[in-house]
């Protein structure tokens, strides 16, 4: 959150990662995850120490199924992951605001767009990882999980 980046080396990678995750989560930070590449901090629409507001969150959710001009789906996915915390959509659990009436519909449209997204044949492992992280963030909320389980095949 404060911008510090550290690099560790170990002969037993998995044990090191598990220990780091256990320690960080035990200290109360549930928004930590292991990634293959560094976070693109320039894509964040505010400081990492601040919680994003409902408008930023809803725009990033909508951008996945309504891609803005001059952006690729790959960039939208990366931007979504940078702006939405790993613990999931914050404002999807509220009963007022922009998500009030159709939060499940918006999340359902986003999940459908992700399901229908077919990356190029030269798809990188980083893009697949980013897609996984989008799914994780979307289905972490109650309304997201409900939309995911009712998604048509």
C-alpha positions in Angstrom: 0.0 0.0 0.0 2.8 2.4 0.8 4.8 1.6 -2.3 7.6 -0.6 -0.9 8.6 -3.6 -3.0 10.7 -6.4 -1.8 12.3 -9.4 -3.5 13.0 -12.7 -1.7 14.9 -15.8 -2.8 14.6 -19.2 -1.4 15.4 -22.8 -2.3 11.8 -23.7 -1.2 9.6 -21.2 -3.1 6.3 -22.6 -2.0 7.1 -22.6 1.7 8.4 -19.0 1.5 5.2 -17.8 -0.3 2.9 -19.7 2.2 4.8 -18.1 5.1 4.6 -14.6 3.7 0.9 -15.0 3.0 0.2 -16.4 6.5 2.1 -13.5 8.1 0.5 -10.8 6.1 -3.1 -12.2 6.4 -2.6 -12.7 10.1 -1.7 -9.1 10.5 -5.1 -8.2 9.0 -4.4 -7.5 5.3 -6.8 -9.7 3.4 -6.0 -8.0 0.1 -2.7 -9.7 -0.5 -2.1 -12.2 -3.3 0.7 -13.8 -5.2 1.1 -12.7 -8.8 3.5 -13.5 -11.6 4.2 -9.8 -12.5 4.4 -6.6 -10.6 1.3 -4.4 -10.2 1.0 -1.6 -12.8 0.6 1.1 -10.2 0.0 3.8 -12.8 -3.3 2.3 -13.7 -4.7 2.9 -10.2 -7.2 5.8 -10.0 -6.1 6.8 -6.5 -3.6 6.0 -3.9 -3.3 2.4 -2.8 -3.8 3.4 0.8 -7.3 4.8 0.0 -10.4 2.7 -0.7 -11.8 3.5 -4.1 -15.3 4.9 -4.3 -18.4 3.3 -5.7 -18.2 5.1 -9.1 -14.7 4.0 -9.9 -15.6 0.4 -9.0 -18.8 0.4 -11.1 -17.1 1.9 -14.1 -14.4 -0.8 -14.0 -17.0 -3.5 -13.8 -18.9 -2.0 -16.7 -15.8 -1.5 -18.8 -15.3 -5.3 -19.1 -18.6 -5.7 -21.0 -18.6 -2.3 -22.6 -15.0 -1.8 -23.7 -14.2 2.0 -24.1 -12.7 3.1 -27.5 -8.9 2.9 -27.9 -8.6 0.2 -25.1 -8.1 -3.5 -25.5 -9.8 -6.1 -23.3 -6.3 -7.1 -22.0 -5.7 -3.5 -20.7 -9.2 -3.3 -19.2 -8.6 -6.5 -17.3 -5.3 -5.3 -15.9 -6.9 -1.9 -14.9 -9.8 -3.8 -13.2 -7.4 -5.8 -11.1 -5.3 -2.8 -10.1 -8.4 -0.8 -9.0 -10.6 -3.5 -7.4 -9.2 -5.0 -4.1 -8.4 -8.7 -4.0 -11.1 -9.3 -1.4 -13.7 -8.4 -4.1 -16.2 -5.7 -4.9 -16.6 -3.4 -1.9 -19.8 -1.7 -3.0 -21.6 -4.8 -4.3 -22.7 -5.7 -0.8 -24.5 -2.4 -0.1 -28.1 -1.9 -0.7 -27.9 1.7 -1.9 -26.1 3.7 -4.5 -25.2 2.8 -8.0 -25.4 -1.0 -7.5 -28.8 -0.8 -5.7 -31.2 -2.2 -8.3 -29.1 -4.1 -10.7 -25.8 -5.1 -9.1 -26.4 -8.8 -10.0 -27.3 -7.9 -13.6 -24.1 -5.8 -14.0 -21.9 -8.6 -12.5 -23.7 -11.2 -14.6 -23.1 -9.1 -17.8 -19.4 -8.8 -16.8 -19.1 -12.6 -16.2 -20.7 -13.3 -19.5 -18.3 -10.9 -21.3 -15.4 -12.7 -19.6 -16.8 -16.1 -20.6 -17.1 -14.9 -24.2 -13.7 -13.3 -24.3 -11.4 -15.3 -26.5 -7.8 -14.1 -26.3 -5.5 -14.5 -29.2 -3.8 -17.9 -29.9 -0.6 -16.4 -28.5 -2.2 -15.7 -25.1 0.4 -15.1 -22.4 0.2 -16.8 -19.0 0.1 -13.3 -17.4 -3.2 -12.6 -19.2 -4.7 -15.9 -18.1 -3.6 -15.1 -14.5 -5.2 -11.6 -14.8 -8.5 -13.2 -16.0 -8.4 -15.5 -13.0 -7.9 -12.5 -10.7 -10.9 -10.7 -12.3 -13.1 -13.8 -11.6 -11.8 -14.0 -8.0 -12.7 -10.4 -7.4 -16.1 -10.7 -9.0 -17.3 -13.8 -7.2 -15.9 -12.8 -3.8 -19.1 -10.9 -3.0 -22.5 -12.5 -2.2 -24.1 -11.0 -5.3 -21.1 -11.9 -7.5 -21.2 -15.5 -6.3 -25.0 -15.7 -6.9 -24.5 -14.3 -10.4 -21.7 -16.7 -11.1 -23.7 -19.8 -10.0 -26.7 -18.7 -12.1 -24.6 -17.9 -15.2 -26.1 -19.7 -18.3 -23.9 -22.2 -20.0 
